[in-house]
Amino acid sequence: MVQTSTCAAPAGTGGRRFVSPVPEPIRVTQAAAAQTLTPEAPERFINRELSWLAFNERVLAESSSSRHPLLERLRFLSISATNLDEFYMVRVAGLRAQVDAGITTTTPEGMTPAQQLRAIDRRARALMVRQQKRWREVRDELRGVGIVIAHPNELSGAARSALDAYFDEQIFQVLTPLAVDPAHPFPFIPNTGYAMVLSLARPRDGTEMHALLPLPSQIDRFIAIPGENQRFIRLEELLGMHLDSLFPGFAVRETGYFRVIRDSDVEIEDEAEDLLLEFESALKRRRRGRVIHLRVSRGMSGTLQRFLMRELDVGPADIFREGDLLGLGDTAQLIGDDRPDLVFSPYNARFPERIRDFGGDCFAAIRMKDILVHHPYESFDVVVQLLRQAAEDPAVVAIKQTLYRTSQDSPIVTALIEAAEAGKNVTALVELKARFDEAANIAFARGMERAGVHVVFGVAELKTHAKISLVVRREAGSLRSYVHFGTGNYHPVTAKIYTDLSYFTCDPALARDAARAFNFMTGYARPEGLDQLSIAPFTMRSTLLELIAGEAERARRGEPAGIWAKMNSLLDSEVIDALYDASRAGVKIHLVVRGICCLRPGVPGLSENITVTSIVGRFLEHSRIVCVGGGAELPSDRAKVFISSADWMPRNLDRRVELLVPVTNRTVHRQILDEIMVANLKDTESSWRLAADGSYSRVPDGKRAFSAHDYFMNNPSLSGRGSALERDQGPVLRLHSEGGGRG
């Protein structure tokens, strides 16, 4: 149930009215309530690894949601599998390394690395079993709508002949059958590599041997059957039909399949003389990381399993044996363009009308008033257009840009190269330590260097995660700076599915701070005297703690006090303890945390004033927002509102370069607080609520289901409307019913 207090619409919003959602506090379960959690008890925290697994369970649950079209449900299954692979590559691998090193240090909630691995193993195995079960269900559901994953026994003679020809022409020459015997050692299988393992015998002389048949990643896992519409056969099934041509003269006694997950964390020597060369070397080492998890097909004999365990150096605890389809992430290959009835209806992002009011001149539009662009509902092309305009504008003298992740053919990189070639002073700060995107970052960094861009590879011992562009333009004999602050990456592809914020301003104070931030990132000059920005690892943590403590003090004085925040992950124990203290003081705290959350909400005497929800749906929630009441009930014009590149994690606050950006522009302030945060807190269709015991349950729809994603797809945002806002005074889809006034 959600209690609401209606708020009058801000002036000029077309009559729209908003309601402040106040979720009722979560009450702990009977078992949890029986345990007194003091502010010092380690159990006041939830383990981060188990919280992440709970997030991936929510992703998997979306694969069963009837709200989504069938192929989108398949996509959620694929994502959950890919997520889990990466979790093993990085998190489990890291814990395994700690155990091997004899480390017994406990986490804030009191678990050693060995204890965490045991807890992870139980939870992750149950999750993998559910993934396999869900695949069997989805496979049957696909068959029901005409998308068939055929078994060889179901093939007609014509289909077999067509597949035989396809195998001979398209697959055979790519395959490499490998004997394993004293003369042929067990080959290297790359990370996430998938292979057939065989037990063979030669009838004429009784020779027995093992063999491998790696399945090349360059070949699709699901082969369309020629001449048959939407009928596929799995690659491994097709290979099984042709083993006589791959191992002539041998009888196949047994076959099975296995897939390896290797340690993929990258350790970098920060003082390496050439950071670029060090990363290229590290990426090669990653591909050869040790096997930390082995998945084998259901029914594989103990003999073959022992053979693999010996050759791959894994123990019984490292094997998962319940696989019907190994590499479930590959099922995304079945999601094509030929069944629009089974995917989400296409969504075309809006382009802000206010920029069109100025004939596409981004600088003129920003000079008039700050703009907030809400992706993916509003187009990332605004960011690209600003940089393209800067590259072509003779009045622009300098461009500075951070790049953490971007697309392979990035229009951002192209614009920076064009600007440098046009003689402008262009600086790009490229973060090489962007996990799994290091190789791409190295490639485009070298391309920019060749074009004359000043490329800087981040700050030693810190990862540059801040998202910021600075364009310096000569106007009327002086310089004016235009700044873009983002909560997400400069990536035009992910900007179509990640919800993020792009804030454009030419406010002089923010521009000066942006220049100081770049000076730190490129020249190690500590950013002193910042007027507006808070920057990690220097001031962001203290700023957040001061904001939380300030609300706690107001509550103790009997004044209205509230905190709304949205982020991907909440792990930092100091920040969590500050939130607990604020809750005990009476501050009403509502958090939207998509992924990991180590805070326990709803615990009497500790966190009964805190609610936590997680939105998992069509779009991936990625924006970071902080709102504090400032002496008034939220939402309020008096509230302090910030956007950020940082989650509330130790790594973000202490070991990364991050920005916390205050928003004072009236329209942008209301857009973030009254539109974005209210809608996120109001959401019922895609929200899950965290209980004190660490479990999640879907927020009930109630009488009036509400989807934040649907709302934003159908309603333009405030700051980008321009003259259209003045014209559009007709009926507007309201979030809530009439009545009330704004706090």
Secondary structure as GFF3:
##gff-version 3
##sequence-region A 1 743
A	DSSP	beta_strand	2	7	.	.	.	ID=ss1
A	DSSP	beta_strand	18	23	.	.	.	ID=ss2
A	DSSP	alpha_helix	30	34	.	.	.	ID=ss3
A	DSSP	three_ten_helix	42	44	.	.	.	ID=ss4
A	DSSP	alpha_helix	48	62	.	.	.	ID=ss5
A	DSSP	alpha_helix	70	87	.	.	.	ID=ss6
A	DSSP	pi_helix	88	92	.	.	.	ID=ss7
A	DSSP	alpha_helix	93	100	.	.	.	ID=ss8
A	DSSP	alpha_helix	113	144	.	.	.	ID=ss9
A	DSSP	beta_strand	148	150	.	.	.	ID=ss10
A	DSSP	three_ten_helix	152	154	.	.	.	ID=ss11
A	DSSP	alpha_helix	157	166	.	.	.	ID=ss12
A	DSSP	pi_helix	167	171	.	.	.	ID=ss13
A	DSSP	three_ten_helix	172	174	.	.	.	ID=ss14
A	DSSP	beta_strand	178	180	.	.	.	ID=ss15
A	DSSP	beta_strand	194	202	.	.	.	ID=ss16
A	DSSP	beta_strand	207	214	.	.	.	ID=ss17
A	DSSP	beta_strand	222	224	.	.	.	ID=ss18
A	DSSP	beta_strand	231	234	.	.	.	ID=ss19
A	DSSP	alpha_helix	235	240	.	.	.	ID=ss20
A	DSSP	alpha_helix	243	246	.	.	.	ID=ss21
A	DSSP	beta_strand	251	262	.	.	.	ID=ss22
A	DSSP	alpha_helix	275	287	.	.	.	ID=ss23
A	DSSP	beta_strand	291	297	.	.	.	ID=ss24
A	DSSP	alpha_helix	302	312	.	.	.	ID=ss25
A	DSSP	three_ten_helix	316	318	.	.	.	ID=ss26
A	DSSP	beta_strand	319	323	.	.	.	ID=ss27
A	DSSP	three_ten_helix	328	334	.	.	.	ID=ss28
A	DSSP	three_ten_helix	340	342	.	.	.	ID=ss29
A	DSSP	alpha_helix	353	357	.	.	.	ID=ss30
A	DSSP	alpha_helix	362	368	.	.	.	ID=ss31
A	DSSP	beta_strand	371	375	.	.	.	ID=ss32
A	DSSP	alpha_helix	381	392	.	.	.	ID=ss33
A	DSSP	beta_strand	396	403	.	.	.	ID=ss34
A	DSSP	alpha_helix	411	421	.	.	.	ID=ss35
A	DSSP	beta_strand	425	430	.	.	.	ID=ss36
A	DSSP	alpha_helix	438	451	.	.	.	ID=ss37
A	DSSP	beta_strand	454	456	.	.	.	ID=ss38
A	DSSP	beta_strand	463	464	.	.	.	ID=ss39
A	DSSP	beta_strand	467	475	.	.	.	ID=ss40
A	DSSP	beta_strand	478	486	.	.	.	ID=ss41
A	DSSP	three_ten_helix	494	496	.	.	.	ID=ss42
A	DSSP	beta_strand	498	505	.	.	.	ID=ss43
A	DSSP	alpha_helix	508	523	.	.	.	ID=ss44
A	DSSP	beta_strand	534	536	.	.	.	ID=ss45
A	DSSP	alpha_helix	540	556	.	.	.	ID=ss46
A	DSSP	beta_strand	562	567	.	.	.	ID=ss47
A	DSSP	alpha_helix	573	585	.	.	.	ID=ss48
A	DSSP	beta_strand	588	593	.	.	.	ID=ss49
A	DSSP	beta_strand	610	615	.	.	.	ID=ss50
A	DSSP	beta_strand	620	621	.	.	.	ID=ss51
A	DSSP	beta_strand	624	628	.	.	.	ID=ss52
A	DSSP	beta_strand	640	644	.	.	.	ID=ss53
A	DSSP	alpha_helix	650	654	.	.	.	ID=ss54
A	DSSP	beta_strand	656	663	.	.	.	ID=ss55
A	DSSP	alpha_helix	666	670	.	.	.	ID=ss56
A	DSSP	pi_helix	671	677	.	.	.	ID=ss57
A	DSSP	alpha_helix	678	682	.	.	.	ID=ss58
A	DSSP	beta_strand	687	690	.	.	.	ID=ss59
A	DSSP	beta_strand	696	698	.	.	.	ID=ss60
A	DSSP	alpha_helix	708	714	.	.	.	ID=ss61
A	DSSP	alpha_helix	723	727	.	.	.	ID=ss62
###
